[in-house]
């Protein structure tokens, strides 16, 4: 997902303007996000978490989406990437894998 898409999806003003608060589970309305659950600080929440996502975090997630399909942020190969970027992508990748495993487990009841 490109940053322009992420900004549209993760922007309260955009959501309000499009009338998507109910569908996305806006906490301002006390709405639940249908079919979605998030684990936040050990608590399951069913509402939009956009207010909890910092612009820096959103940028890291955006970069990770490119890395996940084989596009590196810096020109060159793996050795040409900044170490901090590689470490962040490893952390995000690990968290994504854990979330996907938990989703599969819930789906298949294992």
Biopython code that builds the backbone (N, CA, C, O; Angstrom):
import numpy as np
from Bio.PDB.StructureBuilder import StructureBuilder

atoms = [
    (1, "UNK", "N", (0.847, -1.162, 0.000)),
    (1, "UNK", "CA", (0.000, 0.000, 0.000)),
    (1, "UNK", "C", (0.891, 1.223, 0.000)),
    (1, "UNK", "O", (1.802, 1.325, 0.822)),
    (2, "UNK", "N", (0.650, 2.135, -0.889)),
    (2, "UNK", "CA", (1.446, 3.348, -0.960)),
    (2, "UNK", "C", (1.063, 4.322, 0.132)),
    (2, "UNK", "O", (-0.019, 4.228, 0.712)),
    (3, "UNK", "N", (1.949, 5.254, 0.409)),
    (3, "UNK", "CA", (1.694, 6.219, 1.473)),
    (3, "UNK", "C", (0.433, 7.018, 1.199)),
    (3, "UNK", "O", (-0.312, 7.329, 2.128)),
    (4, "UNK", "N", (0.180, 7.357, -0.061)),
    (4, "UNK", "CA", (-1.029, 8.124, -0.365)),
    (4, "UNK", "C", (-2.268, 7.335, 0.026)),
    (4, "UNK", "O", (-3.250, 7.924, 0.478)),
    (5, "UNK", "N", (-2.247, 6.011, -0.138)),
    (5, "UNK", "CA", (-3.383, 5.196, 0.276)),
    (5, "UNK", "C", (-3.463, 5.142, 1.798)),
    (5, "UNK", "O", (-4.542, 5.262, 2.378)),
    (6, "UNK", "N", (-2.325, 4.962, 2.428)),
    (6, "UNK", "CA", (-2.298, 4.852, 3.888)),
    (6, "UNK", "C", (-2.827, 6.127, 4.532)),
    (6, "UNK", "O", (-3.548, 6.064, 5.528)),
    (7, "UNK", "N", (-2.476, 7.289, 3.970)),
    (7, "UNK", "CA", (-2.961, 8.541, 4.535)),
    (7, "UNK", "C", (-4.471, 8.643, 4.413)),
    (7, "UNK", "O", (-5.132, 9.162, 5.313)),
    (8, "UNK", "N", (-5.022, 8.156, 3.314)),
    (8, "UNK", "CA", (-6.473, 8.193, 3.138)),
    (8, "UNK", "C", (-7.162, 7.214, 4.082)),
    (8, "UNK", "O", (-8.221, 7.521, 4.630)),
    (9, "UNK", "N", (-6.574, 6.048, 4.275)),
    (9, "UNK", "CA", (-7.183, 5.039, 5.125)),
    (9, "UNK", "C", (-7.023, 5.342, 6.606)),
    (9, "UNK", "O", (-7.858, 4.945, 7.419)),
    (10, "UNK", "N", (-5.962, 6.038, 6.954)),
    (10, "UNK", "CA", (-5.641, 6.264, 8.359)),
    (10, "UNK", "C", (-5.680, 7.747, 8.686)),
    (10, "UNK", "O", (-4.722, 8.309, 9.216)),
    (11, "UNK", "N", (-6.804, 8.368, 8.362)),
    (11, "UNK", "CA", (-6.940, 9.787, 8.583)),
    (11, "UNK", "C", (-8.371, 10.058, 9.038)),
    (11, "UNK", "O", (-9.317, 9.832, 8.284)),
    (12, "UNK", "N", (-8.529, 10.533, 10.251)),
    (12, "UNK", "CA", (-9.870, 10.743, 10.807)),
    (12, "UNK", "C", (-10.685, 11.735, 9.992)),
    (12, "UNK", "O", (-11.880, 11.523, 9.782)),
    (13, "UNK", "N", (-10.058, 12.820, 9.526)),
    (13, "UNK", "CA", (-10.799, 13.805, 8.723)),
    (13, "UNK", "C", (-11.358, 13.169, 7.454)),
    (13, "UNK", "O", (-12.509, 13.400, 7.086)),
    (14, "UNK", "N", (-10.524, 12.362, 6.790)),
    (14, "UNK", "CA", (-10.965, 11.682, 5.566)),
    (14, "UNK", "C", (-12.132, 10.745, 5.880)),
    (14, "UNK", "O", (-13.121, 10.711, 5.148)),
    (15, "UNK", "N", (-12.014, 10.008, 6.939)),
    (15, "UNK", "CA", (-13.048, 9.053, 7.335)),
    (15, "UNK", "C", (-14.372, 9.771, 7.610)),
    (15, "UNK", "O", (-15.429, 9.329, 7.159)),
    (16, "UNK", "N", (-14.307, 10.881, 8.352)),
    (16, "UNK", "CA", (-15.518, 11.650, 8.647)),
    (16, "UNK", "C", (-16.136, 12.202, 7.369)),
    (16, "UNK", "O", (-17.350, 12.132, 7.176)),
    (17, "UNK", "N", (-15.289, 12.754, 6.493)),
    (17, "UNK", "CA", (-15.780, 13.349, 5.243)),
    (17, "UNK", "C", (-16.469, 12.312, 4.358)),
    (17, "UNK", "O", (-17.414, 12.633, 3.638)),
    (18, "UNK", "N", (-15.993, 11.071, 4.413)),
    (18, "UNK", "CA", (-16.565, 10.004, 3.592)),
    (18, "UNK", "C", (-17.708, 9.267, 4.304)),
    (18, "UNK", "O", (-18.332, 8.382, 3.718)),
    (19, "UNK", "N", (-17.983, 9.627, 5.558)),
    (19, "UNK", "CA", (-19.056, 8.980, 6.315)),
    (19, "UNK", "C", (-18.757, 7.524, 6.650)),
    (19, "UNK", "O", (-19.661, 6.688, 6.654)),
    (20, "UNK", "N", (-17.489, 7.218, 6.930)),
    (20, "UNK", "CA", (-17.081, 5.838, 7.168)),
    (20, "UNK", "C", (-16.914, 5.475, 8.634)),
    (20, "UNK", "O", (-16.465, 4.372, 8.948)),
    (21, "UNK", "N", (-17.270, 6.389, 9.542)),
    (21, "UNK", "CA", (-17.018, 6.135, 10.962)),
    (21, "UNK", "C", (-17.687, 4.868, 11.465)),
    (21, "UNK", "O", (-17.063, 4.075, 12.171)),
    (22, "UNK", "N", (-18.949, 4.668, 11.110)),
    (22, "UNK", "CA", (-19.669, 3.490, 11.600)),
    (22, "UNK", "C", (-19.037, 2.218, 11.047)),
    (22, "UNK", "O", (-18.827, 1.255, 11.784)),
    (23, "UNK", "N", (-18.736, 2.214, 9.755)),
    (23, "UNK", "CA", (-18.162, 1.033, 9.104)),
    (23, "UNK", "C", (-16.790, 0.676, 9.674)),
    (23, "UNK", "O", (-16.458, -0.499, 9.826)),
    (24, "UNK", "N", (-16.006, 1.689, 9.983)),
    (24, "UNK", "CA", (-14.642, 1.441, 10.469)),
    (24, "UNK", "C", (-14.547, 1.355, 11.980)),
    (24, "UNK", "O", (-13.463, 1.120, 12.514)),
    (25, "UNK", "N", (-15.642, 1.537, 12.672)),
    (25, "UNK", "CA", (-15.636, 1.391, 14.127)),
    (25, "UNK", "C", (-15.008, 2.559, 14.839)),
    (25, "UNK", "O", (-14.129, 2.377, 15.683)),
    (26, "UNK", "N", (-15.446, 3.753, 14.512)),
    (26, "UNK", "CA", (-14.882, 4.964, 15.122)),
    (26, "UNK", "C", (-15.206, 5.017, 16.613)),
    (26, "UNK", "O", (-16.375, 4.929, 16.989)),
    (27, "UNK", "N", (-14.189, 5.160, 17.472)),
    (27, "UNK", "CA", (-14.455, 5.230, 18.910)),
    (27, "UNK", "C", (-15.223, 6.493, 19.297)),
    (27, "UNK", "O", (-15.866, 6.524, 20.346)),
    (28, "UNK", "N", (-15.165, 7.548, 18.453)),
    (28, "UNK", "CA", (-15.942, 8.762, 18.737)),
    (28, "UNK", "C", (-17.439, 8.463, 18.745)),
    (28, "UNK", "O", (-18.203, 9.130, 19.443)),
    (29, "UNK", "N", (-17.861, 7.456, 17.966)),
    (29, "UNK", "CA", (-19.270, 7.076, 17.910)),
    (29, "UNK", "C", (-19.590, 5.927, 18.848)),
    (29, "UNK", "O", (-20.753, 5.566, 19.026)),
    (30, "UNK", "N", (-18.548, 5.350, 19.451)),
    (30, "UNK", "CA", (-18.742, 4.163, 20.269)),
    (30, "UNK", "C", (-19.056, 2.947, 19.419)),
    (30, "UNK", "O", (-19.656, 1.981, 19.889)),
    (31, "UNK", "N", (-18.641, 3.007, 18.157)),
    (31, "UNK", "CA", (-18.948, 1.934, 17.203)),
    (31, "UNK", "C", (-17.913, 0.816, 17.284)),
    (31, "UNK", "O", (-16.747, 1.047, 17.601)),
    (32, "UNK", "N", (-18.364, -0.384, 16.993)),
    (32, "UNK", "CA", (-17.462, -1.540, 16.897)),
    (32, "UNK", "C", (-17.072, -1.714, 15.445)),
    (32, "UNK", "O", (-17.849, -1.395, 14.545)),
    (33, "UNK", "N", (-15.882, -2.214, 15.216)),
    (33, "UNK", "CA", (-15.381, -2.476, 13.867)),
    (33, "UNK", "C", (-15.830, -3.880, 13.497)),
    (33, "UNK", "O", (-15.293, -4.848, 14.034)),
    (34, "UNK", "N", (-16.798, -4.024, 12.597)),
    (34, "UNK", "CA", (-17.366, -5.341, 12.313)),
    (34, "UNK", "C", (-16.326, -6.322, 11.781)),
    (34, "UNK", "O", (-15.653, -6.069, 10.781)),
    (35, "UNK", "N", (-16.218, -7.439, 12.477)),
    (35, "UNK", "CA", (-15.335, -8.499, 12.001)),
    (35, "UNK", "C", (-13.863, -8.314, 12.293)),
    (35, "UNK", "O", (-13.048, -9.135, 11.872)),
    (36, "UNK", "N", (-13.497, -7.253, 13.005)),
    (36, "UNK", "CA", (-12.085, -7.028, 13.294)),
    (36, "UNK", "C", (-11.863, -6.928, 14.798)),
    (36, "UNK", "O", (-12.621, -6.286, 15.525)),
    (37, "UNK", "N", (-10.810, -7.577, 15.229)),
    (37, "UNK", "CA", (-10.393, -7.481, 16.622)),
    (37, "UNK", "C", (-8.910, -7.165, 16.645)),
    (37, "UNK", "O", (-8.145, -7.663, 15.819)),
    (38, "UNK", "N", (-8.514, -6.345, 17.584)),
    (38, "UNK", "CA", (-7.112, -5.998, 17.738)),
    (38, "UNK", "C", (-6.722, -6.245, 19.186)),
    (38, "UNK", "O", (-7.514, -6.017, 20.100)),
    (39, "UNK", "N", (-5.512, -6.708, 19.386)),
    (39, "UNK", "CA", (-4.991, -6.892, 20.734)),
    (39, "UNK", "C", (-4.132, -5.679, 21.055)),
    (39, "UNK", "O", (-3.112, -5.443, 20.408)),
    (40, "UNK", "N", (-4.540, -4.925, 22.038)),
    (40, "UNK", "CA", (-3.840, -3.703, 22.410)),
    (40, "UNK", "C", (-3.582, -3.719, 23.902)),
    (40, "UNK", "O", (-4.516, -3.671, 24.703)),
    (41, "UNK", "N", (-2.318, -3.786, 24.272)),
    (41, "UNK", "CA", (-1.924, -3.821, 25.680)),
    (41, "UNK", "C", (-2.668, -4.929, 26.441)),
    (41, "UNK", "O", (-3.122, -4.731, 27.568)),
    (42, "UNK", "N", (-2.778, -6.087, 25.803)),
    (42, "UNK", "CA", (-3.402, -7.237, 26.432)),
    (42, "UNK", "C", (-4.918, -7.226, 26.434)),
    (42, "UNK", "O", (-5.540, -8.130, 26.993)),
    (43, "UNK", "N", (-5.522, -6.226, 25.824)),
    (43, "UNK", "CA", (-6.976, -6.105, 25.792)),
    (43, "UNK", "C", (-7.461, -6.188, 24.349)),
    (43, "UNK", "O", (-6.869, -5.575, 23.461)),
    (44, "UNK", "N", (-8.528, -6.938, 24.110)),
    (44, "UNK", "CA", (-9.108, -7.026, 22.774)),
    (44, "UNK", "C", (-9.994, -5.812, 22.552)),
    (44, "UNK", "O", (-10.897, -5.542, 23.344)),
    (45, "UNK", "N", (-9.737, -5.086, 21.483)),
    (45, "UNK", "CA", (-10.561, -3.931, 21.126)),
    (45, "UNK", "C", (-11.157, -4.165, 19.745)),
    (45, "UNK", "O", (-10.560, -4.839, 18.906)),
    (46, "UNK", "N", (-12.316, -3.612, 19.524)),
    (46, "UNK", "CA", (-13.034, -3.796, 18.264)),
    (46, "UNK", "C", (-13.372, -2.444, 17.636)),
    (46, "UNK", "O", (-14.419, -2.292, 17.007)),
    (47, "UNK", "N", (-12.505, -1.488, 17.803)),
    (47, "UNK", "CA", (-12.740, -0.184, 17.186)),
    (47, "UNK", "C", (-11.470, 0.284, 16.486)),
    (47, "UNK", "O", (-10.388, -0.267, 16.684)),
    (48, "UNK", "N", (-11.629, 1.291, 15.683)),
    (48, "UNK", "CA", (-10.513, 1.845, 14.910)),
    (48, "UNK", "C", (-9.396, 2.316, 15.849)),
    (48, "UNK", "O", (-9.650, 2.953, 16.872)),
    (49, "UNK", "N", (-8.185, 1.993, 15.484)),
    (49, "UNK", "CA", (-7.036, 2.368, 16.318)),
    (49, "UNK", "C", (-6.202, 3.491, 15.703)),
    (49, "UNK", "O", (-5.083, 3.745, 16.149)),
    (50, "UNK", "N", (-6.734, 4.161, 14.690)),
    (50, "UNK", "CA", (-5.934, 5.150, 13.982)),
    (50, "UNK", "C", (-5.389, 6.235, 14.907)),
    (50, "UNK", "O", (-4.285, 6.733, 14.688)),
    (51, "UNK", "N", (-6.133, 6.599, 15.918)),
    (51, "UNK", "CA", (-5.658, 7.646, 16.822)),
    (51, "UNK", "C", (-4.441, 7.193, 17.629)),
    (51, "UNK", "O", (-3.736, 8.021, 18.206)),
    (52, "UNK", "N", (-4.194, 5.885, 17.671)),
    (52, "UNK", "CA", (-3.055, 5.345, 18.417)),
    (52, "UNK", "C", (-1.820, 5.144, 17.539)),
    (52, "UNK", "O", (-0.746, 4.826, 18.050)),
    (53, "UNK", "N", (-1.963, 5.326, 16.223)),
    (53, "UNK", "CA", (-0.855, 5.102, 15.289)),
    (53, "UNK", "C", (-0.182, 6.438, 15.000)),
    (53, "UNK", "O", (-0.814, 7.368, 14.499)),
    (54, "UNK", "N", (1.106, 6.523, 15.321)),
    (54, "UNK", "CA", (1.832, 7.767, 15.078)),
    (54, "UNK", "C", (2.211, 7.864, 13.603)),
    (54, "UNK", "O", (2.287, 6.842, 12.920)),
    (55, "UNK", "N", (2.450, 9.071, 13.103)),
    (55, "UNK", "CA", (2.897, 9.208, 11.713)),
    (55, "UNK", "C", (4.185, 8.423, 11.434)),
    (55, "UNK", "O", (4.350, 7.870, 10.346)),
    (56, "UNK", "N", (5.089, 8.372, 12.404)),
    (56, "UNK", "CA", (6.335, 7.616, 12.219)),
    (56, "UNK", "C", (6.051, 6.128, 12.087)),
    (56, "UNK", "O", (6.641, 5.454, 11.242)),
    (57, "UNK", "N", (5.140, 5.609, 12.927)),
    (57, "UNK", "CA", (4.775, 4.196, 12.839)),
    (57, "UNK", "C", (4.128, 3.885, 11.506)),
    (57, "UNK", "O", (4.401, 2.850, 10.898)),
    (58, "UNK", "N", (3.273, 4.779, 11.056)),
    (58, "UNK", "CA", (2.613, 4.588, 9.772)),
    (58, "UNK", "C", (3.631, 4.561, 8.637)),
    (58, "UNK", "O", (3.495, 3.783, 7.693)),
    (59, "UNK", "N", (4.644, 5.405, 8.730)),
    (59, "UNK", "CA", (5.693, 5.412, 7.705)),
    (59, "UNK", "C", (6.474, 4.095, 7.709)),
    (59, "UNK", "O", (6.787, 3.564, 6.643)),
    (60, "UNK", "N", (6.791, 3.565, 8.891)),
    (60, "UNK", "CA", (7.499, 2.278, 8.969)),
    (60, "UNK", "C", (6.643, 1.160, 8.372)),
    (60, "UNK", "O", (7.150, 0.309, 7.641)),
    (61, "UNK", "N", (5.350, 1.164, 8.684)),
    (61, "UNK", "CA", (4.462, 0.133, 8.137)),
    (61, "UNK", "C", (4.352, 0.261, 6.624)),
    (61, "UNK", "O", (4.301, -0.742, 5.911)),
    (62, "UNK", "N", (4.315, 1.489, 6.143)),
    (62, "UNK", "CA", (4.271, 1.725, 4.702)),
    (62, "UNK", "C", (5.540, 1.184, 4.037)),
    (62, "UNK", "O", (5.461, 0.494, 3.021)),
    (63, "UNK", "N", (6.699, 1.495, 4.604)),
    (63, "UNK", "CA", (7.964, 0.981, 4.049)),
    (63, "UNK", "C", (8.000, -0.540, 4.091)),
    (63, "UNK", "O", (8.474, -1.181, 3.153)),
    (64, "UNK", "N", (7.499, -1.114, 5.180)),
    (64, "UNK", "CA", (7.485, -2.570, 5.304)),
    (64, "UNK", "C", (6.643, -3.208, 4.201)),
    (64, "UNK", "O", (6.990, -4.274, 3.693)),
    (65, "UNK", "N", (5.549, -2.566, 3.834)),
    (65, "UNK", "CA", (4.707, -3.137, 2.782)),
    (65, "UNK", "C", (5.479, -3.259, 1.479)),
    (65, "UNK", "O", (5.253, -4.197, 0.714)),
    (66, "UNK", "N", (6.384, -2.329, 1.214)),
    (66, "UNK", "CA", (7.225, -2.418, 0.011)),
    (66, "UNK", "C", (8.279, -3.511, 0.162)),
    (66, "UNK", "O", (8.514, -4.285, -0.767)),
    (67, "UNK", "N", (8.906, -3.574, 1.324)),
    (67, "UNK", "CA", (9.927, -4.599, 1.580)),
    (67, "UNK", "C", (9.304, -5.989, 1.474)),
    (67, "UNK", "O", (9.930, -6.922, 0.972)),
    (68, "UNK", "N", (8.081, -6.115, 1.944)),
    (68, "UNK", "CA", (7.387, -7.394, 1.926)),
    (68, "UNK", "C", (7.184, -7.935, 0.504)),
    (68, "UNK", "O", (7.033, -9.142, 0.317)),
    (69, "UNK", "N", (7.179, -7.053, -0.488)),
    (69, "UNK", "CA", (7.056, -7.491, -1.883)),
    (69, "UNK", "C", (8.388, -7.403, -2.631)),
    (69, "UNK", "O", (8.430, -7.495, -3.857)),
    (70, "UNK", "N", (9.473, -7.224, -1.872)),
    (70, "UNK", "CA", (10.810, -7.273, -2.465)),
    (70, "UNK", "C", (11.405, -5.948, -2.898)),
    (70, "UNK", "O", (12.436, -5.936, -3.572)),
    (71, "UNK", "N", (10.793, -4.834, -2.534)),
    (71, "UNK", "CA", (11.324, -3.518, -2.897)),
    (71, "UNK", "C", (12.004, -2.897, -1.683)),
    (71, "UNK", "O", (11.351, -2.608, -0.680)),
    (72, "UNK", "N", (13.301, -2.694, -1.775)),
    (72, "UNK", "CA", (14.061, -2.139, -0.656)),
    (72, "UNK", "C", (14.032, -0.613, -0.700)),
    (72, "UNK", "O", (13.946, -0.030, -1.781)),
    (73, "UNK", "N", (14.103, 0.040, 0.459)),
    (73, "UNK", "CA", (14.016, 1.501, 0.493)),
    (73, "UNK", "C", (15.200, 2.210, -0.161)),
    (73, "UNK", "O", (15.029, 3.275, -0.755)),
    (74, "UNK", "N", (16.381, 1.641, -0.062)),
    (74, "UNK", "CA", (17.579, 2.261, -0.643)),
    (74, "UNK", "C", (17.995, 1.489, -1.893)),
    (74, "UNK", "O", (17.785, 0.279, -1.983)),
    (75, "UNK", "N", (18.583, 2.192, -2.850)),
    (75, "UNK", "CA", (19.065, 1.509, -4.045)),
    (75, "UNK", "C", (20.168, 0.528, -3.665)),
    (75, "UNK", "O", (20.869, 0.719, -2.672)),
    (76, "UNK", "N", (20.311, -0.509, -4.456)),
    (76, "UNK", "CA", (21.315, -1.528, -4.185)),
    (76, "UNK", "C", (20.682, -2.751, -3.552)),
    (76, "UNK", "O", (19.469, -2.951, -3.610)),
    (77, "UNK", "N", (21.522, -3.550, -2.957)),
    (77, "UNK", "CA", (21.059, -4.793, -2.344)),
    (77, "UNK", "C", (20.883, -4.678, -0.854)),
    (77, "UNK", "O", (20.820, -3.582, -0.298)),
    (78, "UNK", "N", (20.804, -5.814, -0.223)),
    (78, "UNK", "CA", (20.571, -5.880, 1.217)),
    (78, "UNK", "C", (21.685, -5.178, 1.994)),
    (78, "UNK", "O", (21.417, -4.507, 2.991)),
    (79, "UNK", "N", (22.911, -5.328, 1.552)),
    (79, "UNK", "CA", (24.041, -4.707, 2.255)),
    (79, "UNK", "C", (24.071, -3.189, 2.115)),
    (79, "UNK", "O", (24.839, -2.522, 2.808)),
    (80, "UNK", "N", (23.249, -2.638, 1.234)),
    (80, "UNK", "CA", (23.200, -1.191, 1.040)),
    (80, "UNK", "C", (22.116, -0.520, 1.882)),
    (80, "UNK", "O", (21.941, 0.697, 1.815)),
    (81, "UNK", "N", (21.393, -1.306, 2.669)),
    (81, "UNK", "CA", (20.308, -0.765, 3.491)),
    (81, "UNK", "C", (20.848, -0.323, 4.847)),
    (81, "UNK", "O", (21.847, -0.850, 5.335)),
    (82, "UNK", "N", (20.171, 0.650, 5.441)),
    (82, "UNK", "CA", (20.561, 1.103, 6.775)),
    (82, "UNK", "C", (20.207, 0.030, 7.795)),
    (82, "UNK", "O", (19.159, -0.609, 7.705)),
    (83, "UNK", "N", (21.095, -0.160, 8.764)),
    (83, "UNK", "CA", (20.882, -1.199, 9.768)),
    (83, "UNK", "C", (19.592, -0.968, 10.561)),
    (83, "UNK", "O", (18.874, -1.919, 10.871)),
    (84, "UNK", "N", (19.300, 0.279, 10.885)),
    (84, "UNK", "CA", (18.088, 0.576, 11.651)),
    (84, "UNK", "C", (16.843, 0.156, 10.873)),
    (84, "UNK", "O", (15.878, -0.338, 11.455)),
    (85, "UNK", "N", (16.870, 0.357, 9.548)),
    (85, "UNK", "CA", (15.737, -0.061, 8.720)),
    (85, "UNK", "C", (15.573, -1.576, 8.774)),
    (85, "UNK", "O", (14.464, -2.077, 8.958)),
    (86, "UNK", "N", (16.662, -2.295, 8.615)),
    (86, "UNK", "CA", (16.597, -3.756, 8.622)),
    (86, "UNK", "C", (16.100, -4.287, 9.961)),
    (86, "UNK", "O", (15.322, -5.240, 10.011)),
    (87, "UNK", "N", (16.553, -3.665, 11.042)),
    (87, "UNK", "CA", (16.100, -4.088, 12.370)),
    (87, "UNK", "C", (14.604, -3.821, 12.528)),
    (87, "UNK", "O", (13.878, -4.661, 13.058)),
    (88, "UNK", "N", (14.142, -2.659, 12.072)),
    (88, "UNK", "CA", (12.712, -2.332, 12.170)),
    (88, "UNK", "C", (11.880, -3.311, 11.347)),
    (88, "UNK", "O", (10.816, -3.747, 11.787)),
    (89, "UNK", "N", (12.360, -3.654, 10.158)),
    (89, "UNK", "CA", (11.615, -4.575, 9.301)),
    (89, "UNK", "C", (11.567, -5.974, 9.910)),
    (89, "UNK", "O", (10.583, -6.694, 9.734)),
    (90, "UNK", "N", (12.617, -6.362, 10.622)),
    (90, "UNK", "CA", (12.608, -7.660, 11.299)),
    (90, "UNK", "C", (11.570, -7.671, 12.426)),
    (90, "UNK", "O", (10.854, -8.656, 12.608)),
    (91, "UNK", "N", (11.496, -6.581, 13.171)),
    (91, "UNK", "CA", (10.517, -6.487, 14.265)),
    (91, "UNK", "C", (9.100, -6.501, 13.698)),
    (91, "UNK", "O", (8.243, -7.241, 14.180)),
    (92, "UNK", "N", (8.855, -5.684, 12.679)),
    (92, "UNK", "CA", (7.522, -5.631, 12.078)),
    (92, "UNK", "C", (7.160, -6.990, 11.488)),
    (92, "UNK", "O", (6.036, -7.462, 11.660)),
    (93, "UNK", "N", (8.106, -7.619, 10.792)),
    (93, "UNK", "CA", (7.867, -8.940, 10.208)),
    (93, "UNK", "C", (7.522, -9.977, 11.263)),
    (93, "UNK", "O", (6.629, -10.800, 11.062)),
    (94, "UNK", "N", (8.220, -9.939, 12.377)),
    (94, "UNK", "CA", (7.937, -10.865, 13.469)),
    (94, "UNK", "C", (6.552, -10.650, 14.052)),
    (94, "UNK", "O", (5.834, -11.609, 14.335)),
    (95, "UNK", "N", (6.181, -9.392, 14.229)),
    (95, "UNK", "CA", (4.848, -9.075, 14.754)),
    (95, "UNK", "C", (3.762, -9.486, 13.761)),
    (95, "UNK", "O", (2.728, -10.026, 14.155)),
    (96, "UNK", "N", (3.997, -9.233, 12.487)),
    (96, "UNK", "CA", (3.022, -9.620, 11.467)),
    (96, "UNK", "C", (2.849, -11.140, 11.438)),
    (96, "UNK", "O", (1.729, -11.639, 11.327)),
    (97, "UNK", "N", (3.947, -11.864, 11.537)),
    (97, "UNK", "CA", (3.876, -13.335, 11.538)),
    (97, "UNK", "C", (3.093, -13.839, 12.748)),
    (97, "UNK", "O", (2.295, -14.769, 12.632)),
    (98, "UNK", "N", (3.321, -13.228, 13.902)),
    (98, "UNK", "CA", (2.595, -13.630, 15.114)),
    (98, "UNK", "C", (1.102, -13.334, 14.986)),
    (98, "UNK", "O", (0.271, -14.147, 15.391)),
    (99, "UNK", "N", (0.761, -12.182, 14.428)),
    (99, "UNK", "CA", (-0.645, -11.839, 14.228)),
    (99, "UNK", "C", (-1.315, -12.799, 13.254)),
    (99, "UNK", "O", (-2.441, -13.240, 13.484)),
    (100, "UNK", "N", (-0.625, -13.120, 12.170)),
    (100, "UNK", "CA", (-1.182, -14.049, 11.183)),
    (100, "UNK", "C", (-1.361, -15.438, 11.776)),
    (100, "UNK", "O", (-2.357, -16.107, 11.499)),
    (101, "UNK", "N", (-0.409, -15.876, 12.586)),
    (101, "UNK", "CA", (-0.528, -17.186, 13.234)),
    (101, "UNK", "C", (-1.722, -17.207, 14.188)),
    (101, "UNK", "O", (-2.460, -18.191, 14.241)),
    (102, "UNK", "N", (-1.910, -16.125, 14.937)),
    (102, "UNK", "CA", (-3.044, -16.043, 15.869)),
    (102, "UNK", "C", (-4.367, -16.030, 15.108)),
    (102, "UNK", "O", (-5.344, -16.636, 15.548)),
    (103, "UNK", "N", (-4.402, -15.343, 13.969)),
    (103, "UNK", "CA", (-5.622, -15.309, 13.159)),
    (103, "UNK", "C", (-5.935, -16.699, 12.612)),
    (103, "UNK", "O", (-7.089, -17.128, 12.622)),
    (104, "UNK", "N", (-4.909, -17.400, 12.134)),
    (104, "UNK", "CA", (-5.117, -18.762, 11.624)),
    (104, "UNK", "C", (-5.616, -19.675, 12.735)),
    (104, "UNK", "O", (-6.510, -20.494, 12.519)),
    (105, "UNK", "N", (-5.039, -19.533, 13.919)),
    (105, "UNK", "CA", (-5.439, -20.365, 15.053)),
    (105, "UNK", "C", (-6.890, -20.112, 15.434)),
    (105, "UNK", "O", (-7.638, -21.056, 15.692)),
    (106, "UNK", "N", (-7.295, -18.843, 15.471)),
    (106, "UNK", "CA", (-8.692, -18.527, 15.780)),
    (106, "UNK", "C", (-9.634, -19.051, 14.699)),
    (106, "UNK", "O", (-10.716, -19.560, 14.989)),
    (107, "UNK", "N", (-9.199, -18.915, 13.453)),
    (107, "UNK", "CA", (-10.040, -19.343, 12.331)),
    (107, "UNK", "C", (-10.238, -20.840, 12.320)),
    (107, "UNK", "O", (-11.337, -21.324, 12.049)),
    (108, "UNK", "N", (-9.183, -21.576, 12.613)),
    (108, "UNK", "CA", (-9.239, -23.032, 12.540)),
    (108, "UNK", "C", (-9.437, -23.695, 13.903)),
    (108, "UNK", "O", (-9.485, -24.921, 14.002)),
    (109, "UNK", "N", (-9.550, -22.877, 14.952)),
    (109, "UNK", "CA", (-9.835, -23.391, 16.290)),
    (109, "UNK", "C", (-8.760, -24.284, 16.867)),
    (109, "UNK", "O", (-9.067, -25.252, 17.562)),
    (110, "UNK", "N", (-7.513, -23.978, 16.593)),
    (110, "UNK", "CA", (-6.414, -24.795, 17.126)),
    (110, "UNK", "C", (-5.671, -24.060, 18.186)),
    (110, "UNK", "O", (-4.713, -24.589, 18.749)),
]
sb = StructureBuilder()
sb.init_structure("model")
sb.init_model(0)
sb.init_chain("A")
sb.init_seg("    ")
for serial, (resi, resn, name, xyz) in enumerate(atoms, 1):
    if name == "N":
        sb.init_residue(resn, " ", resi, " ")
    sb.init_atom(name, np.array(xyz, "f"), 0.0, 1.0, " ", f" {name:<3s}", serial, name[0])
structure = sb.get_structure()
